[in-house]
Amino acid sequence: MCKVGVFTDEISQDFEYALAVVKELGAGYVELRSMWGKNLVDLSSSELEKAKELIKKSKLKVSIIASPFFKCHLKKKEAKKSRDTYLVQEKSYS
């Protein structure tokens, strides 16, 4: 069964507010990509714990984690010109 959720960052980077709006809309699931001005992969352990607590408190469930893994690493000049980067930061393997 497909579990359709609402991308919280499409509502607000204020995660607690976004969860409240999702609840108000009557949706049961959220899709996570970014919050508090950071992509999920850039959140600290304490920020992830806070997000987990807020989700539990709101009685919502997560249907999707939309991470940037397996996407190419970005070069600043090219990334901003071509598309929305969803707060993924420029990174390098070198």
DSSP file (Angstrom, degrees, kcal/mol; ACC not computed):
  #  RESIDUE AA STRUCTURE BP1 BP2  ACC     N-H-->O    O-->H-N    N-H-->O    O-->H-N    TCO  KAPPA ALPHA  PHI   PSI    X-CA   Y-CA   Z-CA
    1    1 A M              0   0    0      0, 0.0     2,-0.4     0, 0.0     0, 0.0   0.000 360.0 360.0 360.0 135.1    0.0    0.0    0.0
    2    2 A C        -     0   0    0      1,-0.0     2,-0.8     2,-0.0    61,-0.0  -0.628 360.0-153.8 -79.4 129.8    1.3    3.4   -0.9
    3    3 A K        -     0   0    0     -2,-0.4     2,-0.4    60,-0.1    -1,-0.0  -0.856  12.2-158.0-107.9  97.9    1.6    5.8    2.0
    4    4 A V        +     0   0    0     -2,-0.8    25,-0.4    27,-0.0    24,-0.3  -0.594  17.2 176.6 -80.8 130.5    1.3    9.3    0.7
    5    5 A G        -     0   0    0     -2,-0.4     2,-0.5    23,-0.1    25,-0.3  -0.671  30.0-108.3-124.3-179.8    2.8   12.0    2.9
    6    6 A V  E     -a   30   0A   0     23,-1.4    25,-2.4    -2,-0.2     2,-0.6  -0.953  29.6-122.0-113.2 127.6    3.4   15.7    2.9
    7    7 A F  E >   -a   31   0A   0     -2,-0.5     3,-1.2    23,-0.2     4,-0.5  -0.575  20.8-154.0 -66.5 116.0    6.9   17.1    2.4
    8    8 A T  G >> S+     0   0    0     23,-1.8     4,-2.3    -2,-0.6     3,-1.4   0.849  90.2  59.7 -63.7 -34.3    7.4   19.2    5.6
    9    9 A D  G 34 S+     0   0    0     22,-0.4    -1,-0.3     1,-0.3     4,-0.1   0.637  94.0  64.9 -73.9 -10.7    9.9   21.6    3.9
   10   10 A E  G <4 S+     0   0    0     -3,-1.2    -1,-0.3     1,-0.1    -2,-0.2   0.697 110.5  39.0 -77.4 -19.3    7.3   22.5    1.3
   11   11 A I  T <4 S-     0   0    0     -3,-1.4     2,-0.3    -4,-0.5    -2,-0.2   0.889 132.6 -38.1 -90.2 -53.6    5.3   24.0    4.3
   12   12 A S     <  -     0   0    0     -4,-2.3    -1,-0.3     1,-0.1    -2,-0.1  -0.976  34.5-124.1-168.6 154.5    8.2   25.5    6.3
   13   13 A Q  S    S+     0   0    0     -2,-0.3    23,-3.1    22,-0.1     2,-1.2   0.585  94.3  92.7 -79.8 -12.3   11.7   25.0    7.5
   14   14 A D     >  -     0   0    0      1,-0.2     4,-2.5    21,-0.2     5,-0.2  -0.727  68.6-164.8 -79.4  98.6   10.3   25.4   11.0
   15   15 A F  H  > S+     0   0    0     -2,-1.2     4,-2.5     1,-0.2     5,-0.2   0.865  81.2  51.8 -61.4 -42.3    9.7   21.7   11.5
   16   16 A E  H  > S+     0   0    0      1,-0.2     4,-1.8     2,-0.2    -1,-0.2   0.912 112.5  46.7 -62.7 -41.9    7.4   21.9   14.5
   17   17 A Y  H  > S+     0   0    0      2,-0.2     4,-2.1     1,-0.2    -2,-0.2   0.922 110.6  52.9 -63.9 -44.6    5.1   24.4   12.6
   18   18 A A  H  X S+     0   0    0     -4,-2.5     4,-2.4     1,-0.2    -2,-0.2   0.904 108.0  50.7 -59.6 -42.4    5.2   22.2    9.5
   19   19 A L  H  X S+     0   0    0     -4,-2.5     4,-2.5     1,-0.2    -1,-0.2   0.898 108.3  52.6 -62.2 -40.0    4.1   19.2   11.6
   20   20 A A  H  X S+     0   0    0     -4,-1.8     4,-2.4     2,-0.2    -1,-0.2   0.894 109.7  48.7 -62.6 -40.1    1.2   21.2   13.0
   21   21 A V  H  X S+     0   0    0     -4,-2.1     4,-2.2     2,-0.2    -2,-0.2   0.921 109.9  51.3 -66.1 -43.8    0.1   22.1    9.5
   22   22 A V  H  X>S+     0   0    0     -4,-2.4     5,-1.7     1,-0.2     4,-0.6   0.924 111.4  48.3 -58.3 -45.1    0.3   18.5    8.3
   23   23 A K  H ><5S+     0   0    0     -4,-2.5     3,-1.2     1,-0.2    -1,-0.2   0.927 109.8  51.9 -59.0 -46.5   -1.8   17.5   11.3
   24   24 A E  H 3<5S+     0   0    0     -4,-2.4    -1,-0.2     1,-0.3    -2,-0.2   0.846 105.9  55.0 -60.8 -35.0   -4.4   20.2   10.6
   25   25 A L  H 3<5S-     0   0    0     -4,-2.2    -1,-0.3    -5,-0.1    -2,-0.2   0.634 114.8-118.8 -73.7 -13.7   -4.7   19.0    7.0
   26   26 A G  T <<5 +     0   0    0     -3,-1.2    -3,-0.2    -4,-0.6     2,-0.2   0.596  62.9 145.2  87.1  11.0   -5.5   15.6    8.3
   27   27 A A      < -     0   0    0     -5,-1.7    -1,-0.3     1,-0.1   -22,-0.1  -0.511  37.9-158.4 -79.6 152.2   -2.6   13.8    6.7
   28   28 A G        +     0   0    0    -24,-0.3    33,-2.1    -2,-0.2     2,-0.3   0.559  68.7  54.4-105.6 -11.3   -1.1   10.9    8.6
   29   29 A Y  E     - b   0  61A   0    -25,-0.4   -23,-1.4    31,-0.2     2,-0.3  -0.919  59.6-157.4-129.3 150.0    2.4   10.8    7.0
   30   30 A V  E     -ab   6  62A   0     31,-2.6    33,-2.5    -2,-0.3    34,-1.0  -0.910  10.7-143.8-121.2 153.1    5.3   13.2    6.5
   31   31 A E  E     -ab   7  64A   0    -25,-2.4   -23,-1.8    -2,-0.3     2,-0.4  -0.975  20.7-148.2-114.7 128.6    8.1   13.1    3.9
   32   32 A L  E     + b   0  65A   0     32,-2.7    34,-3.2    -2,-0.5     3,-0.1  -0.842  41.9 133.3-107.9 131.3   11.4   14.4    5.2
   33   33 A R  S    S-     0   0    0     -2,-0.4     7,-2.1     1,-0.4     2,-0.3   0.490  74.3  -6.1-136.3 -46.6   14.0   16.2    3.1
   34   34 A S  E     +C   39   0B   0      5,-0.3    -1,-0.4     6,-0.1     2,-0.3  -0.988  54.8 173.4-153.2 158.0   15.2   19.3    5.1
   35   35 A M  E >   +C   38   0B   0      3,-2.4     3,-1.9    -2,-0.3   -21,-0.2  -0.968  65.9  20.9-161.0 154.5   14.3   21.2    8.3
   36   36 A W  T 3  S-     0   0    0    -23,-3.1   -22,-0.1    -2,-0.3     3,-0.1   0.801 130.7 -58.4  53.1  32.9   15.8   24.1   10.2
   37   37 A G  T 3  S+     0   0    0      1,-0.2     2,-0.3   -24,-0.1    -1,-0.3   0.650 117.9  98.4  76.8  15.4   17.6   25.3    7.2
   38   38 A K  E <  S-C   35   0B   0     -3,-1.9    -3,-2.4   -25,-0.1    -1,-0.2  -0.977  74.4-115.7-135.1 147.5   19.6   22.0    6.7
   39   39 A N  E >   -C   34   0B   0     48,-0.9     3,-2.0    -2,-0.3     4,-0.4  -0.479  41.6-107.2 -69.9 153.0   19.3   18.9    4.6
   40   40 A L  G >  S+     0   0    0     -7,-2.1     3,-1.5     1,-0.3    -6,-0.1   0.856 118.7  58.5 -52.2 -39.9   18.7   15.8    6.6
   41   41 A V  G 3  S+     0   0    0      1,-0.3    -1,-0.3    -8,-0.2    -7,-0.1   0.682 105.0  51.8 -68.3 -15.1   22.2   14.5    6.1
   42   42 A D  G <  S+     0   0    0     -3,-2.0    -1,-0.3     2,-0.0    -2,-0.2   0.407  83.8 111.5-100.5   1.0   23.6   17.7    7.6
   43   43 A L    <   -     0   0    0     -3,-1.5     2,-0.1    -4,-0.4    -7,-0.0  -0.477  67.7-121.4 -74.3 145.8   21.6   17.6   10.8
   44   44 A S     >  -     0   0    0     -2,-0.1     4,-2.4     1,-0.1     5,-0.2  -0.320  28.2-103.4 -76.9 167.4   23.4   16.9   14.1
   45   45 A S  H  > S+     0   0    0      1,-0.2     4,-2.2     2,-0.2     5,-0.2   0.896 123.9  50.6 -58.6 -41.2   22.6   13.9   16.3
   46   46 A S  H  > S+     0   0    0      2,-0.2     4,-2.1     1,-0.2    -1,-0.2   0.872 109.3  50.5 -68.3 -35.6   20.7   16.2   18.7
   47   47 A E  H  > S+     0   0    0      2,-0.2     4,-2.4     1,-0.2    -2,-0.2   0.896 110.2  50.2 -67.3 -39.3   18.7   17.8   15.9
   48   48 A L  H  X S+     0   0    0     -4,-2.4     4,-2.4     2,-0.2    -2,-0.2   0.902 110.4  49.7 -64.3 -40.7   17.7   14.3   14.6
   49   49 A E  H  X S+     0   0    0     -4,-2.2     4,-2.4     2,-0.2    -2,-0.2   0.904 110.3  50.6 -63.4 -41.2   16.6   13.3   18.1
   50   50 A K  H  X S+     0   0    0     -4,-2.1     4,-2.4     2,-0.2    -2,-0.2   0.914 110.4  49.4 -62.5 -43.5   14.6   16.5   18.4
   51   51 A A  H  X S+     0   0    0     -4,-2.4     4,-2.4     2,-0.2    -2,-0.2   0.920 110.4  50.8 -61.3 -43.9   12.9   15.7   15.0
   52   52 A K  H  X S+     0   0    0     -4,-2.4     4,-2.4     1,-0.2    -2,-0.2   0.913 110.8  48.8 -60.0 -44.3   12.2   12.2   16.2
   53   53 A E  H  X S+     0   0    0     -4,-2.4     4,-2.8     1,-0.2    -1,-0.2   0.909 111.1  49.8 -62.2 -43.7   10.6   13.5   19.4
   54   54 A L  H  X S+     0   0    0     -4,-2.4     4,-2.0     2,-0.2    -2,-0.2   0.890 110.9  49.3 -65.2 -39.3    8.5   16.1   17.5
   55   55 A I  H  X>S+     0   0    0     -4,-2.4     5,-1.6     2,-0.2     4,-0.7   0.933 113.2  46.8 -64.3 -45.6    7.2   13.4   15.0
   56   56 A K  H ><5S+     0   0    0     -4,-2.4     3,-1.0     1,-0.2    -2,-0.2   0.927 111.9  50.6 -61.4 -45.5    6.3   11.1   17.9
   57   57 A K  H 3<5S+     0   0    0     -4,-2.8    -1,-0.2     1,-0.3    -2,-0.2   0.855 110.0  50.2 -60.9 -36.9    4.6   13.9   19.8
   58   58 A S  H 3<5S-     0   0    0     -4,-2.0    -1,-0.3    -5,-0.2    -2,-0.2   0.592 105.5-130.5 -79.4 -10.5    2.5   14.8   16.7
   59   59 A K  T <<5 +     0   0    0     -3,-1.0     2,-0.2    -4,-0.7    -3,-0.2   0.788  62.4 134.4  62.7  29.4    1.5   11.2   16.2
   60   60 A L      < -     0   0    0     -5,-1.6     2,-0.3   -31,-0.0    -1,-0.2  -0.612  46.0-139.5 -98.3 165.7    2.5   11.3   12.6
   61   61 A K  E     -b   29   0A   0    -33,-2.1   -31,-2.6    -2,-0.2     2,-0.5  -0.889  15.5-116.8-123.7 157.8    4.5    8.7   10.7
   62   62 A V  E     +b   30   0A   0     -2,-0.3   -31,-0.2   -33,-0.2     3,-0.1  -0.831  28.5 173.5 -96.6 125.0    7.3    9.1    8.2
   63   63 A S  E     +     0   0A   0    -33,-2.5     2,-0.3    -2,-0.5   -32,-0.2   0.735  68.2  18.9 -97.8 -28.2    6.6    7.7    4.7
   64   64 A I  E     -b   31   0A   0    -34,-1.0   -32,-2.7     2,-0.0     2,-0.6  -1.000  49.8-159.0-146.2 139.1    9.7    8.9    2.9
   65   65 A I  E     -b   32   0A   0     -2,-0.3     2,-1.4   -34,-0.2   -32,-0.2  -0.963  19.4-160.3-113.0 109.6   13.2   10.1    3.7
   66   66 A A        +     0   0    0    -34,-3.2   -26,-0.2    -2,-0.6    -2,-0.0  -0.667  22.0 173.1 -93.8  83.4   14.2   12.0    0.6
   67   67 A S        -     0   0    0     -2,-1.4   -33,-0.1     1,-0.1    -2,-0.0  -0.486  41.0-127.5 -91.1 161.5   18.0   12.0    1.0
   68   68 A P    >   +     0   0    0      0, 0.0     3,-1.6     0, 0.0    -1,-0.1   0.337  63.2 133.8 -87.6   7.6   20.6   13.3   -1.5
   69   69 A F  T 3   +     0   0    0      1,-0.3     3,-0.1     0, 0.0    -2,-0.0  -0.273  68.3  22.7 -60.1 145.8   22.5   10.0   -1.4
   70   70 A F  T 3  S+     0   0    0      1,-0.3     2,-0.3     0, 0.0    -1,-0.3   0.545  97.9 115.9  70.5  11.6   23.5    8.7   -4.8
   71   71 A K  S <  S-     0   0    0     -3,-1.6    -1,-0.3     1,-0.1     3,-0.1  -0.752  76.7 -94.1 -99.9 157.4   23.3   12.1   -6.3
   72   72 A C        -     0   0    0     -2,-0.3     2,-0.1    -3,-0.1    -1,-0.1  -0.337  42.9-102.8 -69.7 151.8   26.3   13.8   -7.7
   73   73 A H        -     0   0    0      1,-0.1     2,-0.3    17,-0.1    17,-0.1  -0.464  43.2-118.7 -73.1 149.1   28.3   16.2   -5.5
   74   74 A L        -     0   0    0     15,-0.3     2,-0.5    -2,-0.1    17,-0.5  -0.629  13.3-152.3 -99.2 145.4   27.7   19.8   -6.3
   75   75 A K     >  -     0   0    0     -2,-0.3     4,-2.6     1,-0.1     3,-0.4  -0.968  29.6-126.6-108.2 130.6   29.9   22.6   -7.5
   76   76 A K  H  > S+     0   0    0     -2,-0.5     4,-1.7     1,-0.2     5,-0.2   0.850 102.6  46.6 -47.5 -52.8   28.5   25.9   -6.2
   77   77 A K  H  > S+     0   0    0      1,-0.2     4,-0.9     2,-0.2    -1,-0.2   0.902 118.4  40.8 -62.1 -42.7   28.4   27.8   -9.5
   78   78 A E  H  > S+     0   0    0     -3,-0.4     4,-1.7     1,-0.2    -1,-0.2   0.883 110.4  56.8 -74.6 -38.8   26.7   25.0  -11.5
   79   79 A A  H  X S+     0   0    0     -4,-2.6     4,-1.9     1,-0.2    -2,-0.2   0.918 106.1  47.1 -62.8 -47.2   24.3   23.8   -8.8
   80   80 A K  H  < S+     0   0    0     -4,-1.7    -1,-0.2    -5,-0.2    -2,-0.2   0.820 112.6  51.1 -67.4 -30.4   22.5   27.1   -8.3
   81   81 A K  H  < S+     0   0    0     -4,-0.9    -1,-0.2    -5,-0.2    -2,-0.2   0.872 114.8  40.1 -72.2 -37.0   22.1   27.7  -12.0
   82   82 A S  H  < S-     0   0    0     -4,-1.7     2,-0.3     1,-0.2    -2,-0.2   0.802 118.5 -24.9 -91.8 -30.2   20.6   24.3  -12.8
   83   83 A R  S  < S-     0   0    0     -4,-1.9     2,-0.4    -5,-0.2    -1,-0.2  -0.992  70.6 -69.6-170.1 169.9   18.1   23.4  -10.1
   84   84 A D        -     0   0    0     -2,-0.3    -4,-0.1     1,-0.1    -3,-0.0  -0.626  35.9-160.4 -71.7 130.4   16.9   23.6   -6.5
   85   85 A T    >   -     0   0    0     -2,-0.4     3,-2.0     3,-0.1    -1,-0.1   0.442  25.6-131.4 -95.9  -0.3   19.5   21.8   -4.3
   86   86 A Y  T 3   -     0   0    0      1,-0.3     3,-0.1   -47,-0.0    -2,-0.1   0.860  69.3 -58.6  51.1  40.6   17.1   21.3   -1.4
   87   87 A L  T 3  S+     0   0    0      1,-0.2   -48,-0.9   -48,-0.1     2,-0.3   0.597  91.2 154.5  67.8  14.9   19.7   22.6    1.0
   88   88 A V    <   -     0   0    0     -3,-2.0    -1,-0.2   -50,-0.1     2,-0.2  -0.592  39.1-132.5 -70.4 133.3   22.3   20.0    0.1
   89   89 A Q        -     0   0    0     -2,-0.3   -15,-0.3    -3,-0.1     2,-0.2  -0.535  24.2 -93.6 -88.1 153.4   25.7   21.6    0.7
   90   90 A E        +     0   0    0     -2,-0.2     2,-0.3   -17,-0.1   -15,-0.1  -0.460  54.4 177.6 -62.9 132.9   28.7   21.5   -1.7
   91   91 A K        -     0   0    0    -17,-0.5     2,-0.3    -2,-0.2    -3,-0.0  -0.919  16.3-162.8-137.5 162.3   30.9   18.5   -0.8
   92   92 A S        -     0   0    0     -2,-0.3   -17,-0.0     1,-0.1   -18,-0.0  -0.997  21.2-148.8-146.5 145.6   34.0   16.8   -2.2
   93   93 A Y              0   0    0     -2,-0.3    -1,-0.1     1,-0.2     0, 0.0   0.601 360.0 360.0 -85.1 -12.9   35.6   13.4   -1.9
   94   94 A S              0   0    0      0, 0.0    -1,-0.2     0, 0.0     0, 0.0   0.498 360.0 360.0 -78.8 360.0   39.1   14.9   -2.3
